[in-house]
Amino acid sequence: MLFPALALLAGVANFRNLGLSIFQGSQRVVRPVVSARASLLGGVSGKSDEYNNEGMEIVPAQEMTSEELFAALVAGPDKNSTGFEAAVASLRRGDAFDNMKDYKNALQVLGNRKLWRHAKGVLASMHYNKFFPDSGAYNSVLNGFKRSRRDGEAMRLLEEMKEYNISRTMNTYNLVMNTFARSRKTMPALQLLKDMSADGLTPDVNTYAAAIESCMPEGQWLQALQLFEDMIEKGITPTIRIFNGLIFSCGNAQEYGRAMQIFKQLHMMDLRPDDATYVAMIHACKKTQMWEVGQRFVDELQKPDKRPHPRAVSAIMSFYAESGDWNRALDTIDWMRSNRLPPTPKIFLEAILACERGGQGFEALKLLYESLDCGFEPTKQIYESCVAACEKSELWWQMVVLLEDMATRGFKVDKGRNRVAYKAAMIACYESGKWEDASKLFATMERMKIPLDAASYRMAIHAAKENQQMDMAESLEVQMEVHLSKKYTKAITAWGRLSKWEAAINVLERIHEDQLEPNQITLNSAVAACREEGKWESALQLLEDIHTASLQPDVASHTAVIQTMQSGNKLQLALDHLDRMKNEAVEPNEVTYHVLICACEAAKMWEQALRLFDEMRKSGLEPDKQIYNAAVLACEQGELWEAVLELYREMEEKGLTRSSATRSAAIRACELTNHQDWAAQLQQGQPLTMVV
């Protein structure tokens, strides 16, 4: 076991052999920078850049009285980092005190300050320094774990106590149980109850109270009631804390009826509700939206003779935030002022959330500014709630200012909110004739890359003209045409790739609604969007729209129509459209021929395919591998075997990949032209140019 080994180390006289040497004259402690013992003891807090020749870190041993050491521990690392680190280093070295009582008090201070890592390290070093900790010392560290909700660390320390055969008292188990209660871990808490019985301890009322509080998460209310019945059977009288835990558990499970039943039962047992009881009932009412009943419990907390804890006030504000009762939320803030109860950041947040629910932007802003005056740093949630409240109240300028302030403070701002706020603020300025402000907002939207629509551009253009900035207005008109054309073309293309031709057509309609004229690129993209679904009628109509717009359809326009017809199984229409294309003095390109030749070959229209192939080569266009493969197969269909071999040789010479069907056609051509040796060698993978 680890404990005897540590005890043996503590009794060894030759410290130098352990890597530790003490120089009495210089008052300096030398220890390894990294050693197994340092790892075992949880590390050392002292910091230094000095090392000796053996790679040992040298930490000055600062002389401190007991009073100075305790003062440094109470101050903590925030106020006096150097003094605190020196105090912890002294505790770990073992030269801070000469008695166990002071060490236990030091652990208690560290635990109360939630400095559980330091407390854990000091506890480990006590074994080494011959101050063997008892259950009281361990309980002090467990107190730190409880306050910090470190349930895993608490269980490991409990297991260490078992391993070292250190007695586990009722206080020990209650500290661990309270850790589970704070971290809401139900199953480990129930297992701990069994471990207590195995240790010969009977759970007391505090144990059950913590166990019931661990059942507060949703769905654990039945387990909480079972624990309550168990303690009644054992003759343990429940306290108000027990009832509060039961009400919270039922409230989280939205069991309002059970919660109310328990509330009435505590009166029958002559127990007086405290603030936590009313908070639990308010929480149960909030979960089940029992607003009127919940208000009665709020009134109990706000009686003249009451001075509730800030947590209770926060629960009241949370109740109003959920219900959207912003009037009562603001009344509660006034009530706090009259009772000299300073609002906390959470109370401000809940009040702002209530204003957001009620659509009270001005009131939300007032609360935000008041919280800033109190010295509280605004959170992202507070900002977002204020922004939402301003949006509901249509306070667009205020919303813009909040969003800019959020960005300045480093918070990530929702792009959709930015767009809504800036556009609405710009409209408000435009409608009220504030041309300069409208222009500034548009410039900011451009800088922030907020998506701009035609309406925003037109307002900016009008504002520029009103400000006598004619050059700016002309520039914006050109920019609008270019920017929106790219935007709409990109949208149409994206819908086309997704085979959403109707959505692509809707974008075209949006262009007309924005009083803009689509350009040829945009219309071509719309025609191409009809291709996947074979909507050739729509494609033809769009082609007519190009003519109507006094535009000349180009090769991309006609090719897209041909592709759409081919996708719609209208190959003859596609061939006829090729003739129309030529009549309009538009020469087909590689894509046009590719579509038609491959389609004709697939439709067994081999003569048409070969005619187009010859036409393509005569026009100076270079066929690709797919066109060549289609041409070879077309020749096979027409039993033009010499042509098959000729095209196959061309493909080899040009390094074009031959399909398996093309290779088979070449082998068959060799066999039918009495070149059996060629066929055999082709079957072996030898090129035709090598065997001829």
URWO-V628264 format. One record per residue. N is the residue number from 1. RES is the residue in one letter. PSI is psi in radians with two decimals (NA if undefined). Layout:
n->{N;N}
res->{RES;RES}
psi->{PSI;PSI}
//
This chain:
n->{1;2;3;4;5;6;7;8;9;10;11;12;13;14;15;16;17;18;19;20;21;22;23;24;25;26;27;28;29;30;31;32;33;34;35;36;37;38;39;40;41;42;43;44;45;46;47;48;49;50;51;52;53;54;55;56;57;58;59;60;61;62;63;64;65;66;67;68;69;70;71;72;73;74;75;76;77;78;79;80;81;82;83;84;85;86;87;88;89;90;91;92;93;94;95;96;97;98;99;100;101;102;103;104;105;106;107;108;109;110;111;112;113;114;115;116;117;118;119;120;121;122;123;124;125;126;127;128;129;130;131;132;133;134;135;136;137;138;139;140;141;142;143;144;145;146;147;148;149;150;151;152;153;154;155;156;157;158;159;160;161;162;163;164;165;166;167;168;169;170;171;172;173;174;175;176;177;178;179;180;181;182;183;184;185;186;187;188;189;190;191;192;193;194;195;196;197;198;199;200;201;202;203;204;205;206;207;208;209;210;211;212;213;214;215;216;217;218;219;220;221;222;223;224;225;226;227;228;229;230;231;232;233;234;235;236;237;238;239;240;241;242;243;244;245;246;247;248;249;250;251;252;253;254;255;256;257;258;259;260;261;262;263;264;265;266;267;268;269;270;271;272;273;274;275;276;277;278;279;280;281;282;283;284;285;286;287;288;289;290;291;292;293;294;295;296;297;298;299;300;301;302;303;304;305;306;307;308;309;310;311;312;313;314;315;316;317;318;319;320;321;322;323;324;325;326;327;328;329;330;331;332;333;334;335;336;337;338;339;340;341;342;343;344;345;346;347;348;349;350;351;352;353;354;355;356;357;358;359;360;361;362;363;364;365;366;367;368;369;370;371;372;373;374;375;376;377;378;379;380;381;382;383;384;385;386;387;388;389;390;391;392;393;394;395;396;397;398;399;400;401;402;403;404;405;406;407;408;409;410;411;412;413;414;415;416;417;418;419;420;421;422;423;424;425;426;427;428;429;430;431;432;433;434;435;436;437;438;439;440;441;442;443;444;445;446;447;448;449;450;451;452;453;454;455;456;457;458;459;460;461;462;463;464;465;466;467;468;469;470;471;472;473;474;475;476;477;478;479;480;481;482;483;484;485;486;487;488;489;490;491;492;493;494;495;496;497;498;499;500;501;502;503;504;505;506;507;508;509;510;511;512;513;514;515;516;517;518;519;520;521;522;523;524;525;526;527;528;529;530;531;532;533;534;535;536;537;538;539;540;541;542;543;544;545;546;547;548;549;550;551;552;553;554;555;556;557;558;559;560;561;562;563;564;565;566;567;568;569;570;571;572;573;574;575;576;577;578;579;580;581;582;583;584;585;586;587;588;589;590;591;592;593;594;595;596;597;598;599;600;601;602;603;604;605;606;607;608;609;610;611;612;613;614;615;616;617;618;619;620;621;622;623;624;625;626;627;628;629;630;631;632;633;634;635;636;637;638;639;640;641;642;643;644;645;646;647;648;649;650;651;652;653;654;655;656;657;658;659;660;661;662;663;664;665;666;667;668;669;670;671;672;673;674;675;676;677;678;679;680;681;682;683;684;685;686;687;688;689;690;691;692}
res->{M;L;F;P;A;L;A;L;L;A;G;V;A;N;F;R;N;L;G;L;S;I;F;Q;G;S;Q;R;V;V;R;P;V;V;S;A;R;A;S;L;L;G;G;V;S;G;K;S;D;E;Y;N;N;E;G;M;E;I;V;P;A;Q;E;M;T;S;E;E;L;F;A;A;L;V;A;G;P;D;K;N;S;T;G;F;E;A;A;V;A;S;L;R;R;G;D;A;F;D;N;M;K;D;Y;K;N;A;L;Q;V;L;G;N;R;K;L;W;R;H;A;K;G;V;L;A;S;M;H;Y;N;K;F;F;P;D;S;G;A;Y;N;S;V;L;N;G;F;K;R;S;R;R;D;G;E;A;M;R;L;L;E;E;M;K;E;Y;N;I;S;R;T;M;N;T;Y;N;L;V;M;N;T;F;A;R;S;R;K;T;M;P;A;L;Q;L;L;K;D;M;S;A;D;G;L;T;P;D;V;N;T;Y;A;A;A;I;E;S;C;M;P;E;G;Q;W;L;Q;A;L;Q;L;F;E;D;M;I;E;K;G;I;T;P;T;I;R;I;F;N;G;L;I;F;S;C;G;N;A;Q;E;Y;G;R;A;M;Q;I;F;K;Q;L;H;M;M;D;L;R;P;D;D;A;T;Y;V;A;M;I;H;A;C;K;K;T;Q;M;W;E;V;G;Q;R;F;V;D;E;L;Q;K;P;D;K;R;P;H;P;R;A;V;S;A;I;M;S;F;Y;A;E;S;G;D;W;N;R;A;L;D;T;I;D;W;M;R;S;N;R;L;P;P;T;P;K;I;F;L;E;A;I;L;A;C;E;R;G;G;Q;G;F;E;A;L;K;L;L;Y;E;S;L;D;C;G;F;E;P;T;K;Q;I;Y;E;S;C;V;A;A;C;E;K;S;E;L;W;W;Q;M;V;V;L;L;E;D;M;A;T;R;G;F;K;V;D;K;G;R;N;R;V;A;Y;K;A;A;M;I;A;C;Y;E;S;G;K;W;E;D;A;S;K;L;F;A;T;M;E;R;M;K;I;P;L;D;A;A;S;Y;R;M;A;I;H;A;A;K;E;N;Q;Q;M;D;M;A;E;S;L;E;V;Q;M;E;V;H;L;S;K;K;Y;T;K;A;I;T;A;W;G;R;L;S;K;W;E;A;A;I;N;V;L;E;R;I;H;E;D;Q;L;E;P;N;Q;I;T;L;N;S;A;V;A;A;C;R;E;E;G;K;W;E;S;A;L;Q;L;L;E;D;I;H;T;A;S;L;Q;P;D;V;A;S;H;T;A;V;I;Q;T;M;Q;S;G;N;K;L;Q;L;A;L;D;H;L;D;R;M;K;N;E;A;V;E;P;N;E;V;T;Y;H;V;L;I;C;A;C;E;A;A;K;M;W;E;Q;A;L;R;L;F;D;E;M;R;K;S;G;L;E;P;D;K;Q;I;Y;N;A;A;V;L;A;C;E;Q;G;E;L;W;E;A;V;L;E;L;Y;R;E;M;E;E;K;G;L;T;R;S;S;A;T;R;S;A;A;I;R;A;C;E;L;T;N;H;Q;D;W;A;A;Q;L;Q;Q;G;Q;P;L;T;M;V;V}
psi->{2.78;-0.62;-0.84;-0.63;-0.73;-0.69;-0.69;-0.74;-0.67;-0.44;-0.05;2.33;-0.55;1.55;-0.50;-0.63;-0.37;0.03;0.27;2.29;2.49;2.16;1.86;-0.66;-0.70;-0.14;0.74;2.39;2.29;2.28;2.78;2.52;-0.81;2.10;2.84;-0.66;-0.67;-0.67;-0.71;-0.66;0.11;0.28;2.94;2.43;-0.40;2.52;2.33;2.68;0.06;2.44;2.62;-3.03;-0.35;0.21;0.45;2.31;2.33;2.08;2.05;2.36;1.73;2.24;2.19;2.37;2.91;-0.72;-0.72;-0.69;-0.82;-0.64;-0.69;-0.67;-0.72;-0.68;-0.60;3.09;-0.31;-0.82;-0.61;1.38;-0.76;-0.84;-0.68;-0.81;-0.67;-0.67;-0.78;-0.70;-0.70;-0.71;-0.68;-0.56;-0.44;0.18;0.24;-0.81;2.90;0.28;2.70;-0.59;-0.80;-0.65;-0.72;-0.67;-0.68;-0.73;-0.65;-0.71;-0.80;-0.71;-0.76;-0.52;0.09;0.39;1.09;-0.54;-0.76;-0.72;-0.71;-0.74;-0.72;-0.72;-0.75;-0.69;-0.36;-0.65;-0.81;-0.59;0.28;0.29;1.38;2.00;2.52;-2.97;-0.55;-0.73;-0.76;-0.69;-0.59;-0.70;-0.70;-0.57;-0.68;-0.70;-0.68;-0.82;-0.48;0.03;0.71;1.29;-0.62;-0.77;-0.67;-0.75;-0.66;-0.67;-0.62;-0.72;-0.62;-0.67;-0.69;-0.71;-0.67;0.02;0.67;2.30;2.37;2.00;3.05;-0.65;-0.65;-0.92;-0.64;-0.63;-0.77;-0.73;-0.70;-0.51;-0.76;-0.62;-0.74;-0.56;0.05;0.87;1.73;-0.93;-0.79;-0.59;-0.73;-0.64;-0.60;-0.59;-0.70;-0.68;-0.61;-0.76;-0.72;-0.45;0.04;0.32;2.49;2.18;2.42;-3.00;-0.60;-0.63;-0.83;-0.65;-0.79;-0.68;-0.73;-0.66;-0.49;-0.26;0.19;-0.46;2.74;2.43;-0.03;0.25;-0.59;-0.66;-0.65;-0.75;-0.60;-0.72;-0.67;-0.77;-0.67;-0.77;-0.57;-0.71;-0.54;0.04;0.34;2.20;2.15;2.59;3.05;-0.52;-0.66;-0.87;-0.66;-0.74;-0.69;-0.75;-0.75;-0.75;-0.78;-0.66;-0.74;-0.51;0.13;0.58;1.25;-0.72;-0.77;-0.75;-0.76;-0.66;-0.74;-0.67;-0.71;-0.59;-0.61;-0.53;-0.63;-0.41;0.29;0.55;2.49;2.20;2.46;-3.03;-0.71;-0.56;-0.83;-0.64;-0.73;-0.72;-0.67;-0.71;-0.75;-0.71;-0.66;-0.74;-0.57;0.14;0.64;1.31;-0.75;-0.74;-0.75;-0.62;-0.57;-0.66;-0.58;-0.74;-0.59;-0.68;-0.38;0.31;2.67;-0.55;0.05;2.53;1.36;2.71;2.62;-0.53;-0.64;-0.72;-0.67;-0.65;-0.67;-0.81;-0.63;-0.65;-0.78;-0.59;-0.70;-0.65;-0.27;0.33;1.39;-0.52;-0.83;-0.54;-0.79;-0.62;-0.63;-0.68;-0.77;-0.71;-0.69;-0.73;-0.76;-0.48;0.16;0.72;1.90;2.23;2.52;2.90;-0.67;-0.66;-0.72;-0.74;-0.83;-0.69;-0.70;-0.68;-0.67;-0.72;-0.62;-0.82;-0.66;0.01;0.68;1.44;-0.77;-0.74;-0.66;-0.72;-0.70;-0.75;-0.66;-0.83;-0.61;-0.69;-0.63;-0.68;-0.51;-0.08;0.18;2.42;2.18;2.48;2.93;-0.66;-0.70;-0.78;-0.83;-0.64;-0.73;-0.71;-0.77;-0.68;-0.72;-0.63;-0.75;-0.55;0.00;0.67;1.34;-0.73;-0.77;-0.64;-0.72;-0.79;-0.74;-0.77;-0.70;-0.68;-0.67;-0.82;-0.67;-0.64;0.02;0.19;2.51;2.22;2.37;2.23;-0.65;-0.72;-0.73;-0.80;-0.81;-0.81;-0.87;-0.70;-0.75;-0.69;-0.65;-0.71;-0.74;-0.74;-0.71;-0.79;-0.48;0.09;0.35;1.36;-0.70;-0.74;-0.67;-0.73;-0.72;-0.73;-0.71;-0.73;-0.68;-0.70;-0.69;-0.78;-0.65;0.03;0.67;2.29;2.29;2.34;-3.14;-0.65;-0.72;-0.76;-0.77;-0.66;-0.71;-0.68;-0.79;-0.72;-0.69;-0.72;-0.70;-0.52;0.16;0.53;1.26;-0.69;-0.71;-0.72;-0.79;-0.73;-0.70;-0.60;-0.78;-0.76;-0.67;-0.79;-0.84;-0.86;-0.84;-0.58;-0.79;-0.74;-0.84;-0.67;-0.73;-0.71;-0.77;-0.75;-0.73;-0.74;-0.65;-0.74;-0.49;0.13;0.57;1.26;-0.58;-0.70;-0.64;-0.73;-0.63;-0.58;-0.68;-0.72;-0.62;-0.63;-0.76;-0.65;-0.56;0.13;0.68;2.78;2.19;2.47;-3.14;-0.65;-0.73;-0.80;-0.68;-0.69;-0.65;-0.71;-0.76;-0.53;-0.44;-0.19;-0.83;-0.61;0.01;0.53;1.26;-0.53;-0.77;-0.66;-0.73;-0.68;-0.70;-0.60;-0.67;-0.59;-0.59;-0.73;-0.74;-0.60;0.25;0.56;2.69;2.01;2.34;-3.02;-0.57;-0.67;-0.93;-0.70;-0.68;-0.67;-0.77;-0.76;-0.70;-0.72;-0.72;-0.71;-0.51;0.27;0.65;1.13;-0.71;-0.67;-0.66;-0.71;-0.68;-0.63;-0.47;-0.72;-0.70;-0.69;-0.77;-0.65;-0.49;0.24;0.59;2.02;2.34;2.67;-3.02;-0.69;-0.70;-0.89;-0.67;-0.82;-0.84;-0.74;-0.81;-0.64;-0.73;-0.73;-0.76;-0.52;0.17;0.41;1.18;-0.60;-0.76;-0.69;-0.78;-0.60;-0.78;-0.62;-0.81;-0.70;-0.68;-0.78;-0.59;-0.50;-0.02;0.13;2.52;2.05;2.57;-3.09;-0.61;-0.66;-0.73;-0.80;-0.75;-0.68;-0.74;-0.81;-0.58;-0.71;-0.67;-0.73;-0.64;0.07;0.67;1.37;-0.68;-0.66;-0.61;-0.86;-0.64;-0.80;-0.60;-0.72;-0.71;-0.73;-0.71;-0.77;-0.59;0.00;0.47;2.45;2.27;2.37;2.90;-0.61;-0.65;-0.74;-0.73;-0.69;-0.67;-0.73;-0.76;-0.67;-0.70;-0.76;-0.72;-0.23;0.34;0.67;1.16;-0.62;-0.64;-0.76;-0.74;-0.75;-0.58;-0.65;-0.47;-0.01;0.12;2.38;2.59;-0.58;-0.34;-0.44;-0.29;NA}
//
